[in-house]
Amino acid sequence: MDDSFSRFALDTEDGYAAFLAAHYLAHREIESWLALADLPPELRLDERTPLIGADLADLGRIVPAQTLPAPMPGSPGLACSAGVLYCVAGSSFGARVLLQRIPQGAPSRFLAQPLPAGYWQRLVDFLDTIARRGALSTTLASARRTFALFAASADRVAEGRA
């Protein structure tokens, strides 16, 4: 996934817009999938596609209308959902670094969106529960599939198919 997203020059408006478009594609799929998951309220995250869409609009770009050919991982059960949430929540840590690379004054609603207070610890506790239930392999497979979805979205945008 890092290789796929490293193609986008975040210090240029075009590169940053492409980065946002790729995230929009992935987050739209992920958020639709997570909406079907029966997650405890404390593990739900606010949707990020509206933030990405607003950032794109501020850059004078439209949101991608295409869908990704790669489906989301499995059914939206708790073990699969944990893997998806791990990817989404974990990316917010990298966002802090990426904020330093975007053009001065560029819209940054998406990258600046923090996790809710205490969220990461709640997610780690949830992952521990999944592991005790013997379902961690499902969670890991789901996380890998989610990372692949992000990589596919970056590839699609970089190749001009979004």
PAZAPA-4460 file (N, C-alpha, C; in steps of 0.05 Angstrom, whole numbers, plus 32768, in hexadecimal, padded with zeros to 4 digits):
% residues 162
    n_x    n_y    n_z   ca_x   ca_y   ca_z    c_x    c_y    c_z   seq   type   mol
   8010   7FE8   8000   8000   8000   8000   8012   8019   8000     1      M     A
   8026   8019   8010   8038   8030   8011   8044   8036   7FF5     2      D     A
   804C   8021   7FE7   8057   8025   7FCC   8042   8031   7FBA     3      D     A
   802A   8028   7FBC   8015   8033   7FAA   8010   8050   7FAF     4      S     A
   800F   8059   7FC8   8009   8074   7FCF   8022   8086   7FCD     5      F     A
   803A   807B   7FCD   8052   808C   7FCB   8055   8098   7FB0     6      S     A
   8045   8090   7F9C   8046   809B   7F81   803B   80B8   7F81     7      R     A
   802B   80BF   7F94   801E   80D9   7F94   8030   80EE   7FA2     8      F     A
   8038   8102   7F93   8048   8118   7F9E   8036   812A   7FAE     9      A     A
   8036   8126   7FC8   8024   8136   7FD9   802B   8153   7FDA    10      L     A
   8043   815B   7FD2   804A   8177   7FD3   8040   8187   7FBB    11      D     A
   8032   8179   7FA9   8026   8187   7F92   8007   8184   7F94    12      T     A
   7FF9   8198   7F89   7FDC   8196   7F8A   7FD1   817E   7F7B    13      E     A
   7FDC   8178   7F63   7FD3   8161   7F54   7FD8   8147   7F63    14      D     A
   7FF0   8144   7F6E   7FF7   812C   7F7D   7FE5   8128   7F95    15      G     A
   7FE1   813E   7FA3   7FD0   813D   7FBB   7FB3   8136   7FB4    16      Y     A
   7FA9   8142   7F9E   7F8E   813C   7F95   7F8B   811F   7F8D    17      A     A
   7F9F   8114   7F80   7F9F   80F8   7F79   7F9F   80E6   7F92    18      A     A
   7FAF   80ED   7FA5   7FB0   80DF   7FBF   7F94   80DF   7FCC    19      F     A
   7F88   80F6   7FCC   7F6D   80F8   7FD8   7F58   80E8   7FC8    20      L     A
   7F5A   80E8   7FAD   7F47   80D9   7F9D   7F4A   80BB   7FA2    21      A     A
   7F62   80B2   7FA5   7F67   8095   7FAB   7F5B   808E   7FC7    22      A     A
   7F5F   809F   7FDA   7F53   809A   7FF4   7F35   809B   7FF3    23      H     A
   7F2A   80AD   7FE3   7F0D   80AF   7FE1   7F02   8095   7FD6    24      Y     A
   7F0E   808A   7FC1   7F04   8070   7FB6   7F04   805A   7FCC    25      L     A
   7F1A   8058   7FDA   7F1C   8043   7FEE   7F09   8047   8005    26      A     A
   7F09   8060   8010   7EF8   8065   8027   7EDA   8062   8021    27      H     A
   7ED2   8069   8008   7EB6   8066   8001   7EAE   8048   8003    28      R     A
   7EBF   8037   7FF8   7EB9   801A   7FFA   7EB9   8010   8017    29      E     A
   7ECD   8019   8026   7ED0   8010   8041   7EB9   8019   8052    30      I     A
   7EB1   8032   804F   7E9C   803D   8060   7E81   8031   8059    31      E     A
   7E7C   802A   8040   7E64   801C   8039   7E63   8001   8046    32      S     A
   7E7A   7FF3   8046   7E7C   7FD9   8051   7E79   7FDA   8070    33      W     A
   7E87   7FED   807C   7E85   7FEF   809A   7E69   7FF7   80A3    34      L     A
   7E5A   8005   8092   7E3E   800C   809A   7E2D   7FF3   809F    35      A     A
   7E35   7FDD   8092   7E27   7FC3   8096   7E30   7FB3   80AE    36      L     A
   7E46   7FBB   80B9   7E52   7FAD   80D0   7E43   7FB3   80E9    37      A     A
   7E41   7F9E   80FA   7E34   7FA1   8114   7E49   7FA7   8129    38      D     A
   7E54   7FBF   8127   7E69   7FC7   8139   7E5E   7FD5   8152    39      L     A
   7E6C   7FD1   8168   7E65   7FE1   8180   7E68   7FFF   817A    40      P     A
   7E58   800F   8185   7E59   802C   817F   7E75   8038   8184    41      P     A
   7E83   802F   8198   7E9D   803A   819F   7EB3   8034   818A    42      E     A
   7EAD   8022   8177   7EC0   801B   8162   7EB9   8027   8147    43      L     A
   7EA2   8034   8146   7E9A   8041   812C   7EAB   805A   8129    44      R     A
   7EB2   805F   8110   7EC1   8078   8109   7EB0   8089   80F8    45      L     A
   7EB4   80A3   80F9   7EA6   80B6   80E8   7EB0   80B1   80CB    46      D     A
   7E9D   80B5   80B8   7EA5   80B1   809C   7EB9   80C6   8094    47      E     A
   7ECB   80BE   8083   7EE0   80D0   807A   7EDB   80D9   805D    48      R     A
   7ECA   80CB   804F   7EC5   80D3   8033   7EBB   80F0   8031    49      T     A
   7EAA   80FA   8043   7EA2   8116   8040   7EB9   8129   8044    50      P     A
   7ECC   8122   8055   7EE4   8133   8059   7EF5   8133   8040    51      L     A
   7EF9   811B   8035   7F09   8119   801D   7EFC   8128   8006    52      I     A
   7EE2   8125   8003   7ED3   8132   7FEE   7ED5   8150   7FF1    53      G     A
   7ED4   815B   8009   7ED6   8178   800D   7EF2   8181   8007    54      A     A
   7F06   8171   800E   7F22   8179   8007   7F25   8179   7FE9    55      D     A
   7F1B   8165   7FDB   7F1C   8165   7FBE   7F0E   817D   7FB1    56      L     A
   7EF6   8183   7FBC   7EE7   819A   7FB1   7EF7   81B4   7FB5    57      A     A
   7F04   81B7   7FCC   7F14   81CF   7FD0   7F2C   81D1   7FBD    58      D     A
   7F34   81BA   7FB3   7F4A   81B9   7F9F   7F3F   81BC   7F82    59      L     A
   7F24   81BF   7F80   7F17   81C1   7F66   7F15   81A7   7F57    60      G     A
   7F15   8191   7F66   7F13   8176   7F5A   7EF8   8169   7F62    61      R     A
   7EF0   8156   7F52   7ED8   8147   7F58   7EE0   812C   7F64    62      I     A
   7ECD   8121   7F73   7ED2   8107   7F7F   7ED0   80F1   7F6A    63      V     A
   7EE0   80DD   7F6B   7EDF   80C7   7F58   7EC4   80B9   7F59    64      P     A
   7EB9   80B3   7F42   7E9F   80A5   7F41   7EA3   8086   7F3E    65      A     A
   7EBA   807E   7F37   7EBF   8061   7F32   7EBD   8051   7F4C    66      Q     A
   7EB9   8038   7F49   7EBB   8026   7F5F   7ED3   8014   7F5C    67      T     A
   7EDC   8008   7F71   7EF3   7FF7   7F70   7EEB   7FDA   7F69    68      L     A
   7EFB   7FCD   7F58   7EF4   7FB1   7F51   7EF9   7F9E   7F68    69      P     A
   7F0B   7FA4   7F7B   7F11   7F92   7F91   7EFC   7F95   7FA7    70      A     A
   7EEF   7F7F   7FAE   7EDA   7F81   7FC3   7EE6   7F84   7FDE    71      P     A
   7ED6   7F8D   7FF1   7EDF   7F8E   800D   7EE1   7F71   8017    72      M     A
   7EF0   7F6E   802D   7EF5   7F54   8038   7EDD   7F47   8046    73      P     A
   7ED5   7F2F   803E   7EC1   7F20   804C   7EA8   7F2F   8054    74      G     A
   7E9A   7F22   8066   7E81   7F2F   8070   7E89   7F43   8086    75      S     A
   7E77   7F56   808C   7E7E   7F6A   80A0   7E7A   7F60   80BC    76      P     A
   7E85   7F49   80C2   7E85   7F3E   80DE   7E9A   7F4D   80EE    77      G     A
   7E9A   7F47   8108   7EAC   7F55   811A   7EC9   7F50   8114    78      L     A
   7ED1   7F37   810D   7EED   7F31   8108   7EF7   7F40   80EF    79      A     A
   7EE7   7F3F   80D9   7EEE   7F4E   80C1   7EEE   7F6C   80C6    80      C     A
   7EDA   7F75   80D4   7ED9   7F92   80DA   7EF1   7F9C   80E9    81      S     A
   7EFB   7F8B   80FB   7F13   7F93   810B   7F2A   7F98   80F8    82      A     A
   7F2E   7F87   80E4   7F44   7F8B   80D1   7F41   7FA4   80C1    83      G     A
   7F29   7FAA   80B9   7F23   7FC3   80A9   7F29   7FDB   80BB    84      V     A
   7F1F   7FDB   80D3   7F23   7FF1   80E5   7F40   7FF6   80EC    85      L     A
   7F4F   7FE0   80EF   7F6C   7FE2   80F4   7F79   7FF2   80DE    86      Y     A
   7F72   7FED   80C5   7F7E   7FFB   80AE   7F75   8019   80AE    87      C     A
   7F5C   801D   80B2   7F52   8039   80B0   7F5D   8049   80C8    88      V     A
   7F5B   803E   80E0   7F65   804D   80F7   7F83   8051   80F6    89      A     A
   7F91   803D   80EE   7FAE   803F   80ED   7FB8   8054   80D9    90      G     A
   7FA9   8058   80C4   7FB1   806C   80B0   7FB1   8088   80BB    91      S     A
   7FA1   808D   80D0   7FA0   80A8   80DB   7FBB   80AF   80E8    92      S     A
   7FCB   809B   80F1   7FE5   80A2   80FC   7FF8   80AC   80E6    93      F     A
   7FF7   809F   80CF   8007   80A8   80B8   7FFE   80C3   80AE    94      G     A
   7FE4   80C9   80B1   7FDA   80E3   80A7   7FE8   80FB   80B4    95      A     A
   7FF0   80F8   80CD   7FFE   810E   80DA   8018   8115   80CC    96      R     A
   8026   8101   80C3   803F   8105   80B4   8038   8111   8098    97      V     A
   8024   8106   808B   801D   8110   8071   8014   812D   8070    98      L     A
   8008   8136   8086   8000   8152   8088   8017   8165   8083    99      L     A
   802F   815D   808B   8046   816E   8088   8050   816F   806B   100      Q     A
   8045   815D   805A   804F   815B   803E   803D   8169   802A   101      R     A
   8025   8171   8032   8012   817C   801E   8018   819A   801B   102      I     A
   800F   81A6   8004   8015   81C2   8000   800A   81D4   8016   103      P     A
   8018   81E9   801B   800F   81FC   8030   7FF3   8206   8029   104      Q     A
   7FE1   8206   803B   7FC6   8210   8037   7FB3   81FC   8029   105      G     A
   7FBD   81E4   8023   7FAB   81D1   8015   7F96   81C7   8029   106      A     A
   7F7F   81C0   801F   7F6A   81B6   8031   7F73   819C   803E   107      P     A
   7F6E   8199   8057   7F78   8181   8066   7F64   8175   8079   108      S     A
   7F4B   8177   8073   7F37   816C   8085   7F3C   814E   808A   109      R     A
   7F41   8140   8074   7F45   8123   8076   7F5D   811C   8086   110      F     A
   7F74   8127   807F   7F8D   8120   808D   7F8D   812A   80AA   111      L     A
   7F7F   813F   80AF   7F7F   814B   80CA   7F6B   813E   80DD   112      A     A
   7F5A   812C   80D2   7F45   811F   80E2   7F52   810C   80F6   113      Q     A
   7F51   8112   8110   7F5C   8100   8124   7F49   80E9   812A   114      P     A
   7F55   80D5   8136   7F44   80C0   8141   7F36   80CA   815A   115      L     A
   7F1F   80C0   8160   7F12   80C8   8179   7F24   80C1   8191   116      P     A
   7F23   80D0   81A6   7F33   80CB   81BD   7F30   80AF   81C7   117      A     A
   7F46   80A1   81CC   7F45   8086   81D6   7F3E   8071   81C2   118      G     A
   7F3B   8078   81A8   7F31   8065   8194   7F45   804E   8190   119      Y     A
   7F5F   8055   818D   7F73   8041   8187   7F73   802B   819D   120      W     A
   7F72   8034   81B6   7F72   8020   81CC   7F59   800F   81CB   121      Q     A
   7F42   801A   81C5   7F2A   800A   81C3   7F2C   7FF6   81AC   122      R     A
   7F39   7FFE   8196   7F3C   7FEC   8180   7F50   7FD6   8187   123      L     A
   7F66   7FDC   8195   7F79   7FC8   819E   7F6B   7FB4   81B0   124      V     A
   7F5B   7FBE   81C3   7F4C   7FAC   81D5   7F39   7F9A   81C5   125      D     A
   7F2C   7FA5   81B1   7F1A   7F95   819F   7F2A   7F80   8190   126      F     A
   7F42   7F87   8186   7F53   7F73   8179   7F5B   7F5D   818C   127      L     A
   7F61   7F64   81A5   7F67   7F50   81B9   7F50   7F3D   81BD   128      D     A
   7F38   7F47   81BE   7F20   7F37   81C0   7F1D   7F24   81A8   129      T     A
   7F21   7F2E   8191   7F20   7F1E   8178   7F35   7F07   817A   130      I     A
   7F4D   7F0E   8183   7F62   7EFA   8185   7F5A   7EE4   819A   131      A     A
   7F4F   7EEC   81B0   7F46   7ED8   81C4   7F30   7EC6   81B9   132      R     A
   7F21   7ED0   81A7   7F0B   7EC0   819B   7F16   7EAE   8184   133      R     A
   7F30   7EB0   817E   7F3C   7E9F   816A   7F36   7EA8   814E   134      G     A
   7F2F   7EC2   814A   7F27   7ECB   812F   7F3B   7EDF   8124   135      A     A
   7F53   7EE0   812F   7F67   7EF4   8126   7F70   7EEF   8109   136      L     A
   7F70   7ED7   8100   7F77   7ED1   80E4   7F63   7EDF   80D1   137      S     A
   7F4A   7EDF   80D8   7F36   7EED   80C8   7F3B   7F0B   80C8   138      T     A
   7F42   7F16   80DF   7F48   7F32   80E1   7F61   7F3A   80D0   139      T     A
   7F75   7F29   80D2   7F8E   7F2E   80C2   7F88   7F2D   80A4   140      L     A
   7F79   7F19   809C   7F72   7F17   8080   7F62   7F30   8077   141      A     A
   7F50   7F39   8088   7F40   7F51   8082   7F52   7F6A   8080   142      S     A
   7F65   7F6C   8092   7F77   7F83   8090   7F87   7F83   8077   143      A     A
   7F91   7F6B   806F   7FA0   7F69   8056   7F8F   7F70   803E   144      R     A
   7F76   7F68   803F   7F64   7F6E   8028   7F5E   7F8C   8027   145      R     A
   7F5C   7F98   803E   7F56   7FB5   8040   7F6F   7FC4   8035   146      T     A
   7F87   7FBC   803E   7F9F   7FC9   8033   7FA0   7FC6   8015   147      F     A
   7F98   7FAE   800B   7F98   7FAA   7FEE   7F83   7FBC   7FE0   148      A     A
   7F6D   7FC1   7FED   7F59   7FD3   7FE2   7F64   7FEF   7FDF   149      L     A
   7F72   7FF8   7FF4   7F7F   8013   7FF3   7F93   8014   7FDC   150      F     A
   7FA3   7FFF   7FD9   7FB7   7FFE   7FC4   7FAA   7FFE   7FA9   151      A     A
   7F94   7FF0   7FA6   7F86   7FEF   7F8C   7F7A   800B   7F85   152      A     A
   7F71   8019   7F9A   7F67   8034   7F94   7F7D   8047   7F8C   153      S     A
   7F94   8044   7F98   7FAB   8055   7F90   7FB4   804E   7F74   154      A     A
   7FB4   8035   7F6D   7FBC   802C   7F52   7FA9   8037   7F3E   155      D     A
   7F8F   8035   7F44   7F7B   803E   7F31   7F7E   805C   7F2B   156      R     A
   7F82   806C   7F40   7F85   8089   7F3C   7F9F   808F   7F2E   157      V     A
   7FB5   8082   7F36   7FCF   8087   7F29   7FCF   8080   7F0B   158      A     A
   7FBF   806C   7F04   7FBE   8064   7EE8   7FA9   8073   7ED8   159      E     A
   7F9C   8087   7EE5   7F88   8097   7ED8   7F6E   808A   7ED3   160      G     A
   7F67   8075   7EE3   7F4E   8067   7EE0   7F39   806F   7EF4   161      R     A
   7F3D   8086   7F01   7F29   808F   7F14   7F22   80AC   7F0F   162      A     A
***
